[in-house]
Amino acid sequence: MRTPCGDRSTYILTVRYGKERLAELEVGDALFPADPSVKIERTVFGGVLVLCTTLQFDELLNALLAFPPTTLERVVPIMTCCDAGDDAVKCVVDTVVEEGLRYSMVRFGRRGCLSRDQLELLKRRLREFSTRYSDNTLLVEPLDNVVCIGVVEDAMDKLFKEKVMKIQPYRR
């Protein structure tokens, strides 16, 4: 088990399809003041980037909300990755059990490197370990040759653009 970034925090970024280059520039510009060693890599899937940084999830979101990228849709923090192949489903399920991950929902980014049979088996197996009484979502992101997983609070993987100022109605 590993992550594509080694020791540094790994995040999967979902951006608008065809806007990967612009997203690299926008995210890099937003994060560079907080982390000059930020690294963004493309994957074989359009609209999917891998971000390597020293920032923790809340620091990353704060930096991105300070300068919101126009093309960024989701930010998925990655805990670990399993090699794709015949043992991918077993590796992901074993990781969930060993780490004692608690979640109420499972969200898949795409089918990616998983076969249809592997995807269906993984969905069934992960549902067995879910619990009703959790505010977390288990995120499964199959990439080029790995299947990555992470856990976030519900809907925290979506980057919400917030207005800094509210316009007050003019009163006389």
RODO-2510 file (C-alpha; in nm, 4 decimals, decimal comma):
residues 172
     n   res          X          Y          Z
     1     m     0,0000     0,0000     0,0000
     2     r     0,1252     0,3399    -0,0953
     3     t     0,0207     0,6715    -0,2387
     4     p     0,1458     0,8275    -0,5627
     5     c     0,3165     1,1071    -0,3632
     6     g     0,5036     0,8978    -0,1073
     7     d     0,5376     1,0891     0,2229
     8     r     0,3473     1,3970     0,1127
     9     s    -0,0305     1,4323     0,1171
    10     t    -0,1995     1,3031    -0,1968
    11     y    -0,5213     1,4425    -0,3439
    12     i    -0,7176     1,3539    -0,6545
    13     l    -0,8529     1,6622    -0,8294
    14     t    -1,1520     1,6384    -1,0596
    15     v    -1,1610     1,9263    -1,3052
    16     r    -1,3684     2,0128    -1,6087
    17     y    -1,2882     1,7807    -1,8965
    18     g    -1,0500     1,9426    -2,1430
    19     k    -0,9438     2,2114    -1,8941
    20     e    -0,6629     2,0130    -1,7296
    21     r    -0,3872     2,2581    -1,8307
    22     l    -0,5796     2,5586    -1,7009
    23     a    -0,6590     2,3711    -1,3784
    24     e    -0,2890     2,2916    -1,3271
    25     l    -0,2047     2,6599    -1,3559
    26     e    -0,4913     2,7831    -1,1354
    27     v    -0,4377     2,5270    -0,8582
    28     g    -0,0621     2,5724    -0,8706
    29     d    -0,0981     2,9510    -0,8429
    30     a    -0,3417     2,9190    -0,5519
    31     l    -0,1239     2,6740    -0,3566
    32     f     0,2284     2,7953    -0,4334
    33     p     0,2372     3,0659    -0,1602
    34     a     0,1418     2,8073     0,1042
    35     d     0,3529     2,5220    -0,0405
    36     p     0,6302     2,6039    -0,2898
    37     s     0,6941     2,2312    -0,3445
    38     v     0,3426     2,1610    -0,4762
    39     k     0,3343     1,9131    -0,7652
    40     i     0,0431     1,8441    -1,0014
    41     e     0,0417     1,5481    -1,2411
    42     r    -0,2006     1,4429    -1,5135
    43     t    -0,3478     1,0943    -1,5360
    44     v    -0,4595     0,8968    -1,8403
    45     f    -0,8171     1,0006    -1,7581
    46     g    -0,9336     1,3379    -1,8841
    47     g    -1,0424     1,5720    -1,6080
    48     v    -0,8411     1,3929    -1,3366
    49     l    -0,5197     1,5265    -1,1799
    50     v    -0,3024     1,4066    -0,8897
    51     l    -0,1867     1,6726    -0,6417
    52     c     0,1155     1,6176    -0,4164
    53     t     0,1569     1,8721    -0,1356
    54     t     0,2616     1,9162     0,2246
    55     l    -0,0728     2,0810     0,3105
    56     q    -0,3356     1,9025     0,5166
    57     f    -0,6930     1,8845     0,3842
    58     d    -0,8307     2,1867     0,5737
    59     e    -0,5238     2,3986     0,4838
    60     l    -0,5613     2,2956     0,1211
    61     l    -0,9304     2,3893     0,1103
    62     n    -0,8604     2,7261     0,2756
    63     a    -0,5860     2,8038     0,0227
    64     l    -0,8111     2,7036    -0,2675
    65     l    -1,1066     2,9044    -0,1356
    66     a    -0,8837     3,2122    -0,1040
    67     f    -0,8177     3,1944    -0,4812
    68     p    -1,0922     2,9656    -0,6195
    69     p    -0,9933     2,7888    -0,9414
    70     t    -1,2679     2,8140    -1,2035
    71     t    -1,2187     2,4602    -1,3351
    72     l    -1,1918     2,2641    -1,0078
    73     e    -1,4921     2,0494    -0,9108
    74     r    -1,3776     1,7996    -0,6456
    75     v    -1,0834     1,7455    -0,4122
    76     v    -1,0417     1,3905    -0,2805
    77     p    -0,7875     1,3289    -0,0006
    78     i    -0,6164     0,9925    -0,0452
    79     m    -0,5216     0,7696     0,2494
    80     t    -0,3683     0,4815     0,0589
    81     c    -0,3644     0,3062    -0,2770
    82     c    -0,3701    -0,0588    -0,3810
    83     d    -0,2181    -0,1960    -0,6985
    84     a    -0,4724    -0,2658    -0,9696
    85     g    -0,5172    -0,6232    -1,0776
    86     d    -0,6791    -0,9384    -0,9508
    87     d    -0,6124    -0,8564    -0,5825
    88     a    -0,7343    -0,4930    -0,5938
    89     v    -1,0758    -0,5683    -0,4395
    90     k    -0,9232    -0,7775    -0,1599
    91     c    -0,6623    -0,5089    -0,0869
    92     v    -0,9216    -0,2283    -0,0638
    93     v    -1,1570    -0,4318     0,1573
    94     d    -0,8693    -0,5450     0,3817
    95     t    -0,7559    -0,1835     0,4211
    96     v    -1,1065    -0,0718     0,5190
    97     v    -1,1300    -0,3483     0,7793
    98     e    -0,7760    -0,3085     0,9189
    99     e    -0,8058     0,0699     0,9508
   100     g    -1,1534     0,0410     1,1033
   101     l    -1,2929     0,3001     0,8656
   102     r    -1,6461     0,4137     0,9464
   103     y    -1,8606     0,5459     0,6635
   104     s    -2,2245     0,5585     0,5600
   105     m    -2,1752     0,6098     0,1850
   106     v    -1,9352     0,4935    -0,0824
   107     r    -1,8646     0,7148    -0,3827
   108     f    -1,6672     0,6004    -0,6872
   109     g    -1,4926     0,8511    -0,9113
   110     r    -1,5057     0,6291    -1,2200
   111     r    -1,4495     0,2670    -1,3158
   112     g    -1,0922     0,3383    -1,4228
   113     c    -0,8603     0,0371    -1,4099
   114     l    -1,1264    -0,1908    -1,2547
   115     s    -1,3166    -0,4403    -1,4654
   116     r    -1,6967    -0,4324    -1,4465
   117     d    -1,6953    -0,7513    -1,2353
   118     q    -1,4363    -0,6074    -0,9958
   119     l    -1,6360    -0,2873    -0,9628
   120     e    -1,9598    -0,4698    -0,8785
   121     l    -1,7825    -0,6986    -0,6307
   122     l    -1,6121    -0,4012    -0,4650
   123     k    -1,9432    -0,2145    -0,4347
   124     r    -2,1091    -0,5164    -0,2693
   125     r    -1,8209    -0,5804    -0,0311
   126     l    -1,7874    -0,2163     0,0775
   127     r    -2,1623    -0,1895     0,1437
   128     e    -2,1255    -0,4765     0,3941
   129     f    -1,8937    -0,2649     0,6111
   130     s    -2,0874     0,0620     0,5947
   131     t    -2,2786     0,1912     0,8934
   132     r    -2,5861     0,4097     0,9127
   133     y    -2,4533     0,6246     1,1935
   134     s    -2,1542     0,7899     1,0338
   135     d    -2,1060     1,1312     0,8798
   136     n    -1,8286     1,0055     0,6538
   137     t    -1,8124     0,9053     0,2901
   138     l    -1,5633     0,6486     0,1610
   139     l    -1,4173     0,7677    -0,1678
   140     v    -1,2780     0,5126    -0,4136
   141     e    -1,0691     0,6534    -0,6984
   142     p    -0,9332     0,4035    -0,9538
   143     l    -0,6464     0,5641    -1,1466
   144     d    -0,3932     0,4481    -1,4037
   145     n    -0,2687     0,1353    -1,2280
   146     v    -0,3824     0,1854    -0,8680
   147     v    -0,7077     0,2047    -0,6741
   148     c    -0,6939     0,4808    -0,4121
   149     i    -0,9239     0,5308    -0,1134
   150     g    -0,9952     0,8151     0,1249
   151     v    -1,2531     0,9162     0,3824
   152     v    -1,4114     1,2618     0,4152
   153     e    -1,7033     1,4108     0,5992
   154     d    -2,0149     1,4101     0,3797
   155     a    -1,9868     1,6496     0,0839
   156     m    -1,6473     1,7857     0,1941
   157     d    -1,4863     1,6585    -0,1262
   158     k    -1,6762     1,9151    -0,3296
   159     l    -1,5186     2,2562    -0,3520
   160     f    -1,7908     2,5073    -0,2798
   161     k    -1,7286     2,8572    -0,4007
   162     e    -1,8368     3,0957    -0,1298
   163     k    -1,8948     3,4645    -0,1728
   164     v    -1,6730     3,6729     0,0490
   165     m    -1,9072     3,9670     0,0729
   166     k    -2,2844     3,9762     0,0791
   167     i    -2,4498     4,2690    -0,0876
   168     q    -2,6798     4,4490     0,1522
   169     p    -2,9838     4,6310     0,0150
   170     y    -2,9513     5,0062     0,0152
   171     r    -3,1554     5,1707     0,2915
   172     r    -3,2381     5,5387     0,3201
***
